[in-house]
């Protein structure tokens, strides 16, 4: 049953991304272009996400445990280190250059295959997967060297 709910949540999230046009890199880049032809749409999407998260966390965390897991998986590490800052900077620069991040990219691939998003997202998706794989290799080598 857990997998069914995960699928439903993923489909709901993807539908929201498509409806809000966040699978279209031009929409994201339009939001980031504050000196040019600015598009405030992403601001409304983020505001809605923050509101749902704010309300949802207060409701869900009143429970003693999640419905389909033994406990909540809430990050406890609050340390800001070079790895965190470098990762956030890489994410932000990539998002600003391309207009996609991993979640919308997965949805954009499906939308592109259905003709609902630019086909350039396929190249981004392949590059993203290669980046994930490369990062995993680097981390494995670092751990092996220790």
LOKE-48305 format. One record per residue: x, y, z of N, C-alpha, C in turn; residue number from 1; residue in three letters. Coordinates in steps of 0.1 Angstrom, whole numbers, padded with zeros to 4 digits. Example, Ala and Ser with C-alpha at 12.3 -4.5 7.8 and 13.67 -1.06 7.14 Angstrom:
2
ATOM:nc1:nc2:nc3:cac1:cac2:cac3:cc1:cc2:cc3:i:aa
ATOM:0132:-0057:0078:0123:-0045:0078:0132:-0033:0078:1:ALA
ATOM:0128:-0022:0071:0137:-0011:0071:0129:0000:0079:2:SER
***
This chain:
146
ATOM:nc1:nc2:nc3:cac1:cac2:cac3:cc1:cc2:cc3:i:aa
ATOM:0008:-0012:0000:0000:0000:0000:0009:0013:0000:1:UNK
ATOM:0020:0012:0006:0029:0023:0007:0033:0028:-0007:2:UNK
ATOM:0036:0018:-0016:0040:0022:-0030:0028:0028:-0037:3:UNK
ATOM:0016:0024:-0035:0005:0030:-0041:0004:0045:-0037:4:UNK
ATOM:0005:0047:-0024:0005:0061:-0020:0016:0070:-0025:5:UNK
ATOM:0028:0064:-0026:0040:0071:-0032:0037:0074:-0046:6:UNK
ATOM:0031:0065:-0054:0027:0068:-0068:0017:0079:-0069:7:UNK
ATOM:0007:0078:-0060:-0004:0089:-0060:0002:0102:-0057:8:UNK
ATOM:0011:0103:-0047:0018:0116:-0043:0026:0121:-0055:9:UNK
ATOM:0034:0112:-0061:0042:0115:-0072:0034:0121:-0084:10:UNK
ATOM:0023:0114:-0087:0014:0119:-0098:0008:0132:-0095:11:UNK
ATOM:0004:0134:-0082:-0001:0147:-0078:0009:0158:-0079:12:UNK
ATOM:0021:0155:-0075:0032:0165:-0076:0035:0168:-0090:13:UNK
ATOM:0036:0158:-0099:0039:0160:-0113:0028:0168:-0120:14:UNK
ATOM:0015:0165:-0116:0004:0173:-0122:0005:0187:-0118:15:UNK
ATOM:0009:0190:-0105:0010:0204:-0101:0021:0211:-0109:16:UNK
ATOM:0032:0204:-0112:0043:0210:-0119:0039:0213:-0133:17:UNK
ATOM:0031:0204:-0139:0027:0206:-0153:0017:0217:-0154:18:UNK
ATOM:0007:0217:-0145:-0003:0228:-0144:0003:0242:-0142:19:UNK
ATOM:0013:0242:-0133:0019:0255:-0130:0030:0259:-0141:20:UNK
ATOM:0032:0250:-0151:0042:0252:-0161:0056:0252:-0157:21:UNK
ATOM:0059:0246:-0145:0073:0245:-0140:0081:0235:-0148:22:UNK
ATOM:0075:0227:-0157:0083:0218:-0165:0088:0225:-0177:23:UNK
ATOM:0084:0238:-0179:0089:0246:-0190:0101:0255:-0185:24:UNK
ATOM:0113:0252:-0189:0124:0260:-0184:0122:0275:-0187:25:UNK
ATOM:0115:0279:-0197:0113:0293:-0200:0105:0300:-0188:26:UNK
ATOM:0096:0293:-0182:0088:0299:-0171:0098:0302:-0159:27:UNK
ATOM:0106:0292:-0156:0116:0294:-0145:0125:0305:-0148:28:UNK
ATOM:0131:0305:-0160:0141:0316:-0164:0134:0329:-0164:29:UNK
ATOM:0121:0330:-0168:0114:0342:-0168:0112:0348:-0154:30:UNK
ATOM:0111:0339:-0144:0110:0344:-0130:0123:0349:-0125:31:UNK
ATOM:0134:0343:-0130:0148:0347:-0125:0152:0360:-0133:32:UNK
ATOM:0146:0364:-0143:0149:0376:-0151:0142:0388:-0146:33:UNK
ATOM:0147:0392:-0134:0140:0404:-0127:0143:0417:-0134:34:UNK
ATOM:0154:0418:-0142:0157:0430:-0149:0151:0431:-0163:35:UNK
ATOM:0145:0420:-0168:0139:0419:-0181:0124:0417:-0181:36:UNK
ATOM:0120:0407:-0188:0106:0404:-0189:0102:0394:-0178:37:UNK
ATOM:0100:0400:-0166:0099:0392:-0154:0085:0385:-0154:38:UNK
ATOM:0085:0372:-0150:0073:0364:-0149:0071:0360:-0134:39:UNK
ATOM:0062:0365:-0127:0061:0362:-0113:0055:0348:-0110:40:UNK
ATOM:0051:0340:-0120:0044:0327:-0118:0051:0318:-0108:41:UNK
ATOM:0064:0317:-0109:0071:0308:-0100:0070:0312:-0085:42:UNK
ATOM:0069:0325:-0083:0068:0330:-0069:0054:0325:-0063:43:UNK
ATOM:0044:0325:-0071:0031:0320:-0066:0032:0305:-0064:44:UNK
ATOM:0039:0298:-0072:0040:0283:-0070:0048:0281:-0057:45:UNK
ATOM:0059:0288:-0055:0067:0286:-0043:0059:0290:-0031:46:UNK
ATOM:0051:0301:-0032:0043:0305:-0021:0033:0295:-0017:47:UNK
ATOM:0026:0289:-0027:0017:0278:-0024:0023:0266:-0018:48:UNK
ATOM:0035:0263:-0023:0042:0251:-0017:0046:0254:-0003:49:UNK
ATOM:0051:0266:0000:0054:0269:0014:0042:0268:0023:50:UNK
ATOM:0031:0273:0018:0018:0273:0026:0014:0259:0029:51:UNK
ATOM:0014:0250:0019:0010:0236:0021:0020:0229:0030:52:UNK
ATOM:0032:0232:0029:0042:0226:0038:0041:0230:0052:53:UNK
ATOM:0038:0243:0054:0037:0249:0067:0025:0242:0074:54:UNK
ATOM:0014:0241:0067:0002:0235:0073:0004:0220:0075:55:UNK
ATOM:0009:0214:0064:0011:0199:0064:0020:0194:0075:56:UNK
ATOM:0031:0201:0077:0040:0197:0088:0034:0198:0102:57:UNK
ATOM:0026:0208:0104:0020:0209:0117:0009:0198:0119:58:UNK
ATOM:0003:0195:0109:-0007:0184:0110:0000:0170:0112:59:UNK
ATOM:0009:0167:0103:0015:0154:0103:0024:0152:0115:60:UNK
ATOM:0031:0161:0119:0041:0159:0131:0033:0158:0144:61:UNK
ATOM:0020:0160:0144:0013:0157:0157:0011:0142:0159:62:UNK
ATOM:0013:0135:0148:0012:0120:0149:0024:0114:0155:63:UNK
ATOM:0023:0103:0161:0034:0096:0167:0043:0089:0157:64:UNK
ATOM:0037:0085:0145:0045:0079:0135:0038:0081:0121:65:UNK
ATOM:0045:0080:0110:0038:0081:0097:0029:0069:0095:66:UNK
ATOM:0020:0070:0085:0011:0059:0082:0019:0046:0077:67:UNK
ATOM:0029:0048:0069:0035:0036:0062:0050:0036:0065:68:UNK
ATOM:0055:0040:0077:0069:0039:0080:0070:0038:0095:69:UNK
ATOM:0081:0033:0100:0083:0032:0115:0084:0045:0122:70:UNK
ATOM:0091:0055:0115:0093:0068:0121:0095:0078:0110:71:UNK
ATOM:0095:0091:0114:0096:0102:0105:0111:0103:0102:72:UNK
ATOM:0114:0106:0089:0128:0108:0085:0131:0123:0083:73:UNK
ATOM:0133:0129:0095:0135:0144:0095:0150:0146:0097:74:UNK
ATOM:0157:0154:0088:0171:0156:0090:0174:0163:0103:75:UNK
ATOM:0185:0158:0110:0189:0164:0122:0202:0172:0121:76:UNK
ATOM:0209:0170:0111:0222:0177:0109:0219:0192:0106:77:UNK
ATOM:0224:0200:0114:0223:0215:0112:0236:0222:0108:78:UNK
ATOM:0246:0214:0106:0259:0219:0103:0260:0224:0088:79:UNK
ATOM:0265:0237:0087:0267:0242:0074:0282:0240:0071:80:UNK
ATOM:0285:0232:0061:0299:0230:0057:0301:0233:0042:81:UNK
ATOM:0313:0231:0038:0317:0234:0024:0309:0225:0014:82:UNK
ATOM:0307:0213:0018:0299:0204:0009:0285:0209:0007:83:UNK
ATOM:0278:0213:0018:0265:0218:0017:0264:0231:0009:84:UNK
ATOM:0273:0240:0011:0273:0253:0004:0276:0251:-0011:85:UNK
ATOM:0286:0242:-0014:0290:0239:-0028:0278:0232:-0035:86:UNK
ATOM:0272:0223:-0028:0260:0216:-0034:0249:0226:-0037:87:UNK
ATOM:0246:0235:-0028:0235:0245:-0030:0239:0254:-0041:88:UNK
ATOM:0251:0259:-0041:0256:0268:-0052:0255:0261:-0066:89:UNK
ATOM:0259:0249:-0066:0259:0241:-0079:0244:0240:-0084:90:UNK
ATOM:0236:0236:-0074:0221:0235:-0077:0216:0248:-0082:91:UNK
ATOM:0219:0259:-0075:0213:0272:-0079:0218:0277:-0092:92:UNK
ATOM:0231:0275:-0095:0237:0280:-0108:0231:0271:-0119:93:UNK
ATOM:0230:0258:-0117:0224:0250:-0127:0210:0253:-0130:94:UNK
ATOM:0202:0256:-0119:0188:0259:-0121:0187:0272:-0128:95:UNK
ATOM:0195:0282:-0125:0195:0295:-0131:0199:0295:-0146:96:UNK
ATOM:0208:0286:-0149:0213:0285:-0163:0203:0278:-0172:97:UNK
ATOM:0197:0267:-0167:0189:0258:-0175:0174:0260:-0172:98:UNK
ATOM:0170:0263:-0160:0156:0265:-0157:0149:0252:-0152:99:UNK
ATOM:0157:0242:-0149:0152:0229:-0144:0160:0225:-0132:100:UNK
ATOM:0153:0218:-0123:0159:0211:-0112:0154:0196:-0113:101:UNK
ATOM:0160:0187:-0105:0157:0173:-0106:0142:0169:-0106:102:UNK
ATOM:0134:0174:-0097:0120:0170:-0097:0112:0174:-0109:103:UNK
ATOM:0112:0187:-0113:0106:0190:-0126:0112:0184:-0138:104:UNK
ATOM:0125:0181:-0137:0131:0175:-0149:0126:0161:-0152:105:UNK
ATOM:0123:0153:-0142:0117:0140:-0144:0103:0141:-0150:106:UNK
ATOM:0095:0151:-0144:0082:0153:-0150:0083:0159:-0164:107:UNK
ATOM:0093:0167:-0166:0095:0173:-0180:0098:0163:-0190:108:UNK
ATOM:0106:0153:-0186:0109:0142:-0196:0096:0135:-0201:109:UNK
ATOM:0087:0132:-0191:0074:0126:-0195:0066:0136:-0203:110:UNK
ATOM:0066:0148:-0199:0058:0158:-0206:0064:0160:-0220:111:UNK
ATOM:0077:0160:-0222:0083:0161:-0235:0080:0150:-0244:112:UNK
ATOM:0080:0138:-0238:0076:0126:-0246:0062:0126:-0251:113:UNK
ATOM:0054:0134:-0243:0039:0135:-0247:0037:0148:-0255:114:UNK
ATOM:0048:0156:-0258:0047:0168:-0266:0042:0180:-0258:115:UNK
ATOM:0043:0179:-0245:0039:0190:-0236:0050:0199:-0230:116:UNK
ATOM:0062:0196:-0234:0074:0203:-0229:0085:0203:-0239:117:UNK
ATOM:0094:0212:-0239:0105:0212:-0249:0113:0200:-0249:118:UNK
ATOM:0117:0195:-0260:0125:0182:-0261:0139:0184:-0256:119:UNK
ATOM:0144:0196:-0254:0157:0199:-0248:0158:0193:-0234:120:UNK
ATOM:0147:0192:-0227:0148:0186:-0214:0154:0172:-0213:121:UNK
ATOM:0153:0165:-0224:0158:0152:-0225:0174:0152:-0224:122:UNK
ATOM:0180:0162:-0230:0194:0164:-0229:0198:0167:-0215:123:UNK
ATOM:0190:0176:-0209:0193:0180:-0195:0192:0168:-0186:124:UNK
ATOM:0181:0160:-0188:0179:0148:-0179:0191:0138:-0180:125:UNK
ATOM:0196:0136:-0192:0207:0127:-0194:0219:0132:-0187:126:UNK
ATOM:0222:0145:-0188:0233:0152:-0182:0231:0151:-0167:127:UNK
ATOM:0219:0153:-0162:0217:0152:-0147:0220:0138:-0142:128:UNK
ATOM:0216:0128:-0149:0219:0114:-0145:0234:0111:-0145:129:UNK
ATOM:0241:0117:-0155:0255:0115:-0156:0262:0122:-0144:130:UNK
ATOM:0256:0134:-0140:0261:0141:-0129:0259:0134:-0116:131:UNK
ATOM:0248:0128:-0114:0245:0119:-0102:0255:0108:-0101:132:UNK
ATOM:0257:0101:-0113:0266:0090:-0113:0280:0094:-0110:133:UNK
ATOM:0285:0105:-0116:0298:0110:-0113:0300:0114:-0099:134:UNK
ATOM:0290:0120:-0093:0291:0124:-0079:0292:0111:-0070:135:UNK
ATOM:0284:0101:-0074:0285:0088:-0066:0299:0082:-0067:136:UNK
ATOM:0305:0082:-0079:0318:0077:-0081:0328:0084:-0073:137:UNK
ATOM:0328:0098:-0073:0337:0106:-0065:0336:0103:-0050:138:UNK
ATOM:0324:0102:-0046:0322:0099:-0031:0327:0085:-0028:139:UNK
ATOM:0324:0075:-0036:0329:0062:-0034:0345:0062:-0033:140:UNK
ATOM:0351:0069:-0042:0366:0070:-0042:0371:0077:-0030:141:UNK
ATOM:0364:0087:-0025:0368:0094:-0013:0367:0085:-0001:142:UNK
ATOM:0356:0078:0000:0354:0068:0011:0365:0057:0011:143:UNK
ATOM:0368:0053:-0001:0378:0042:-0002:0392:0047:0001:144:UNK
ATOM:0395:0059:-0001:0408:0065:0003:0410:0067:0018:145:UNK
ATOM:0399:0067:0025:0400:0070:0040:0403:0058:0047:146:UNK
***
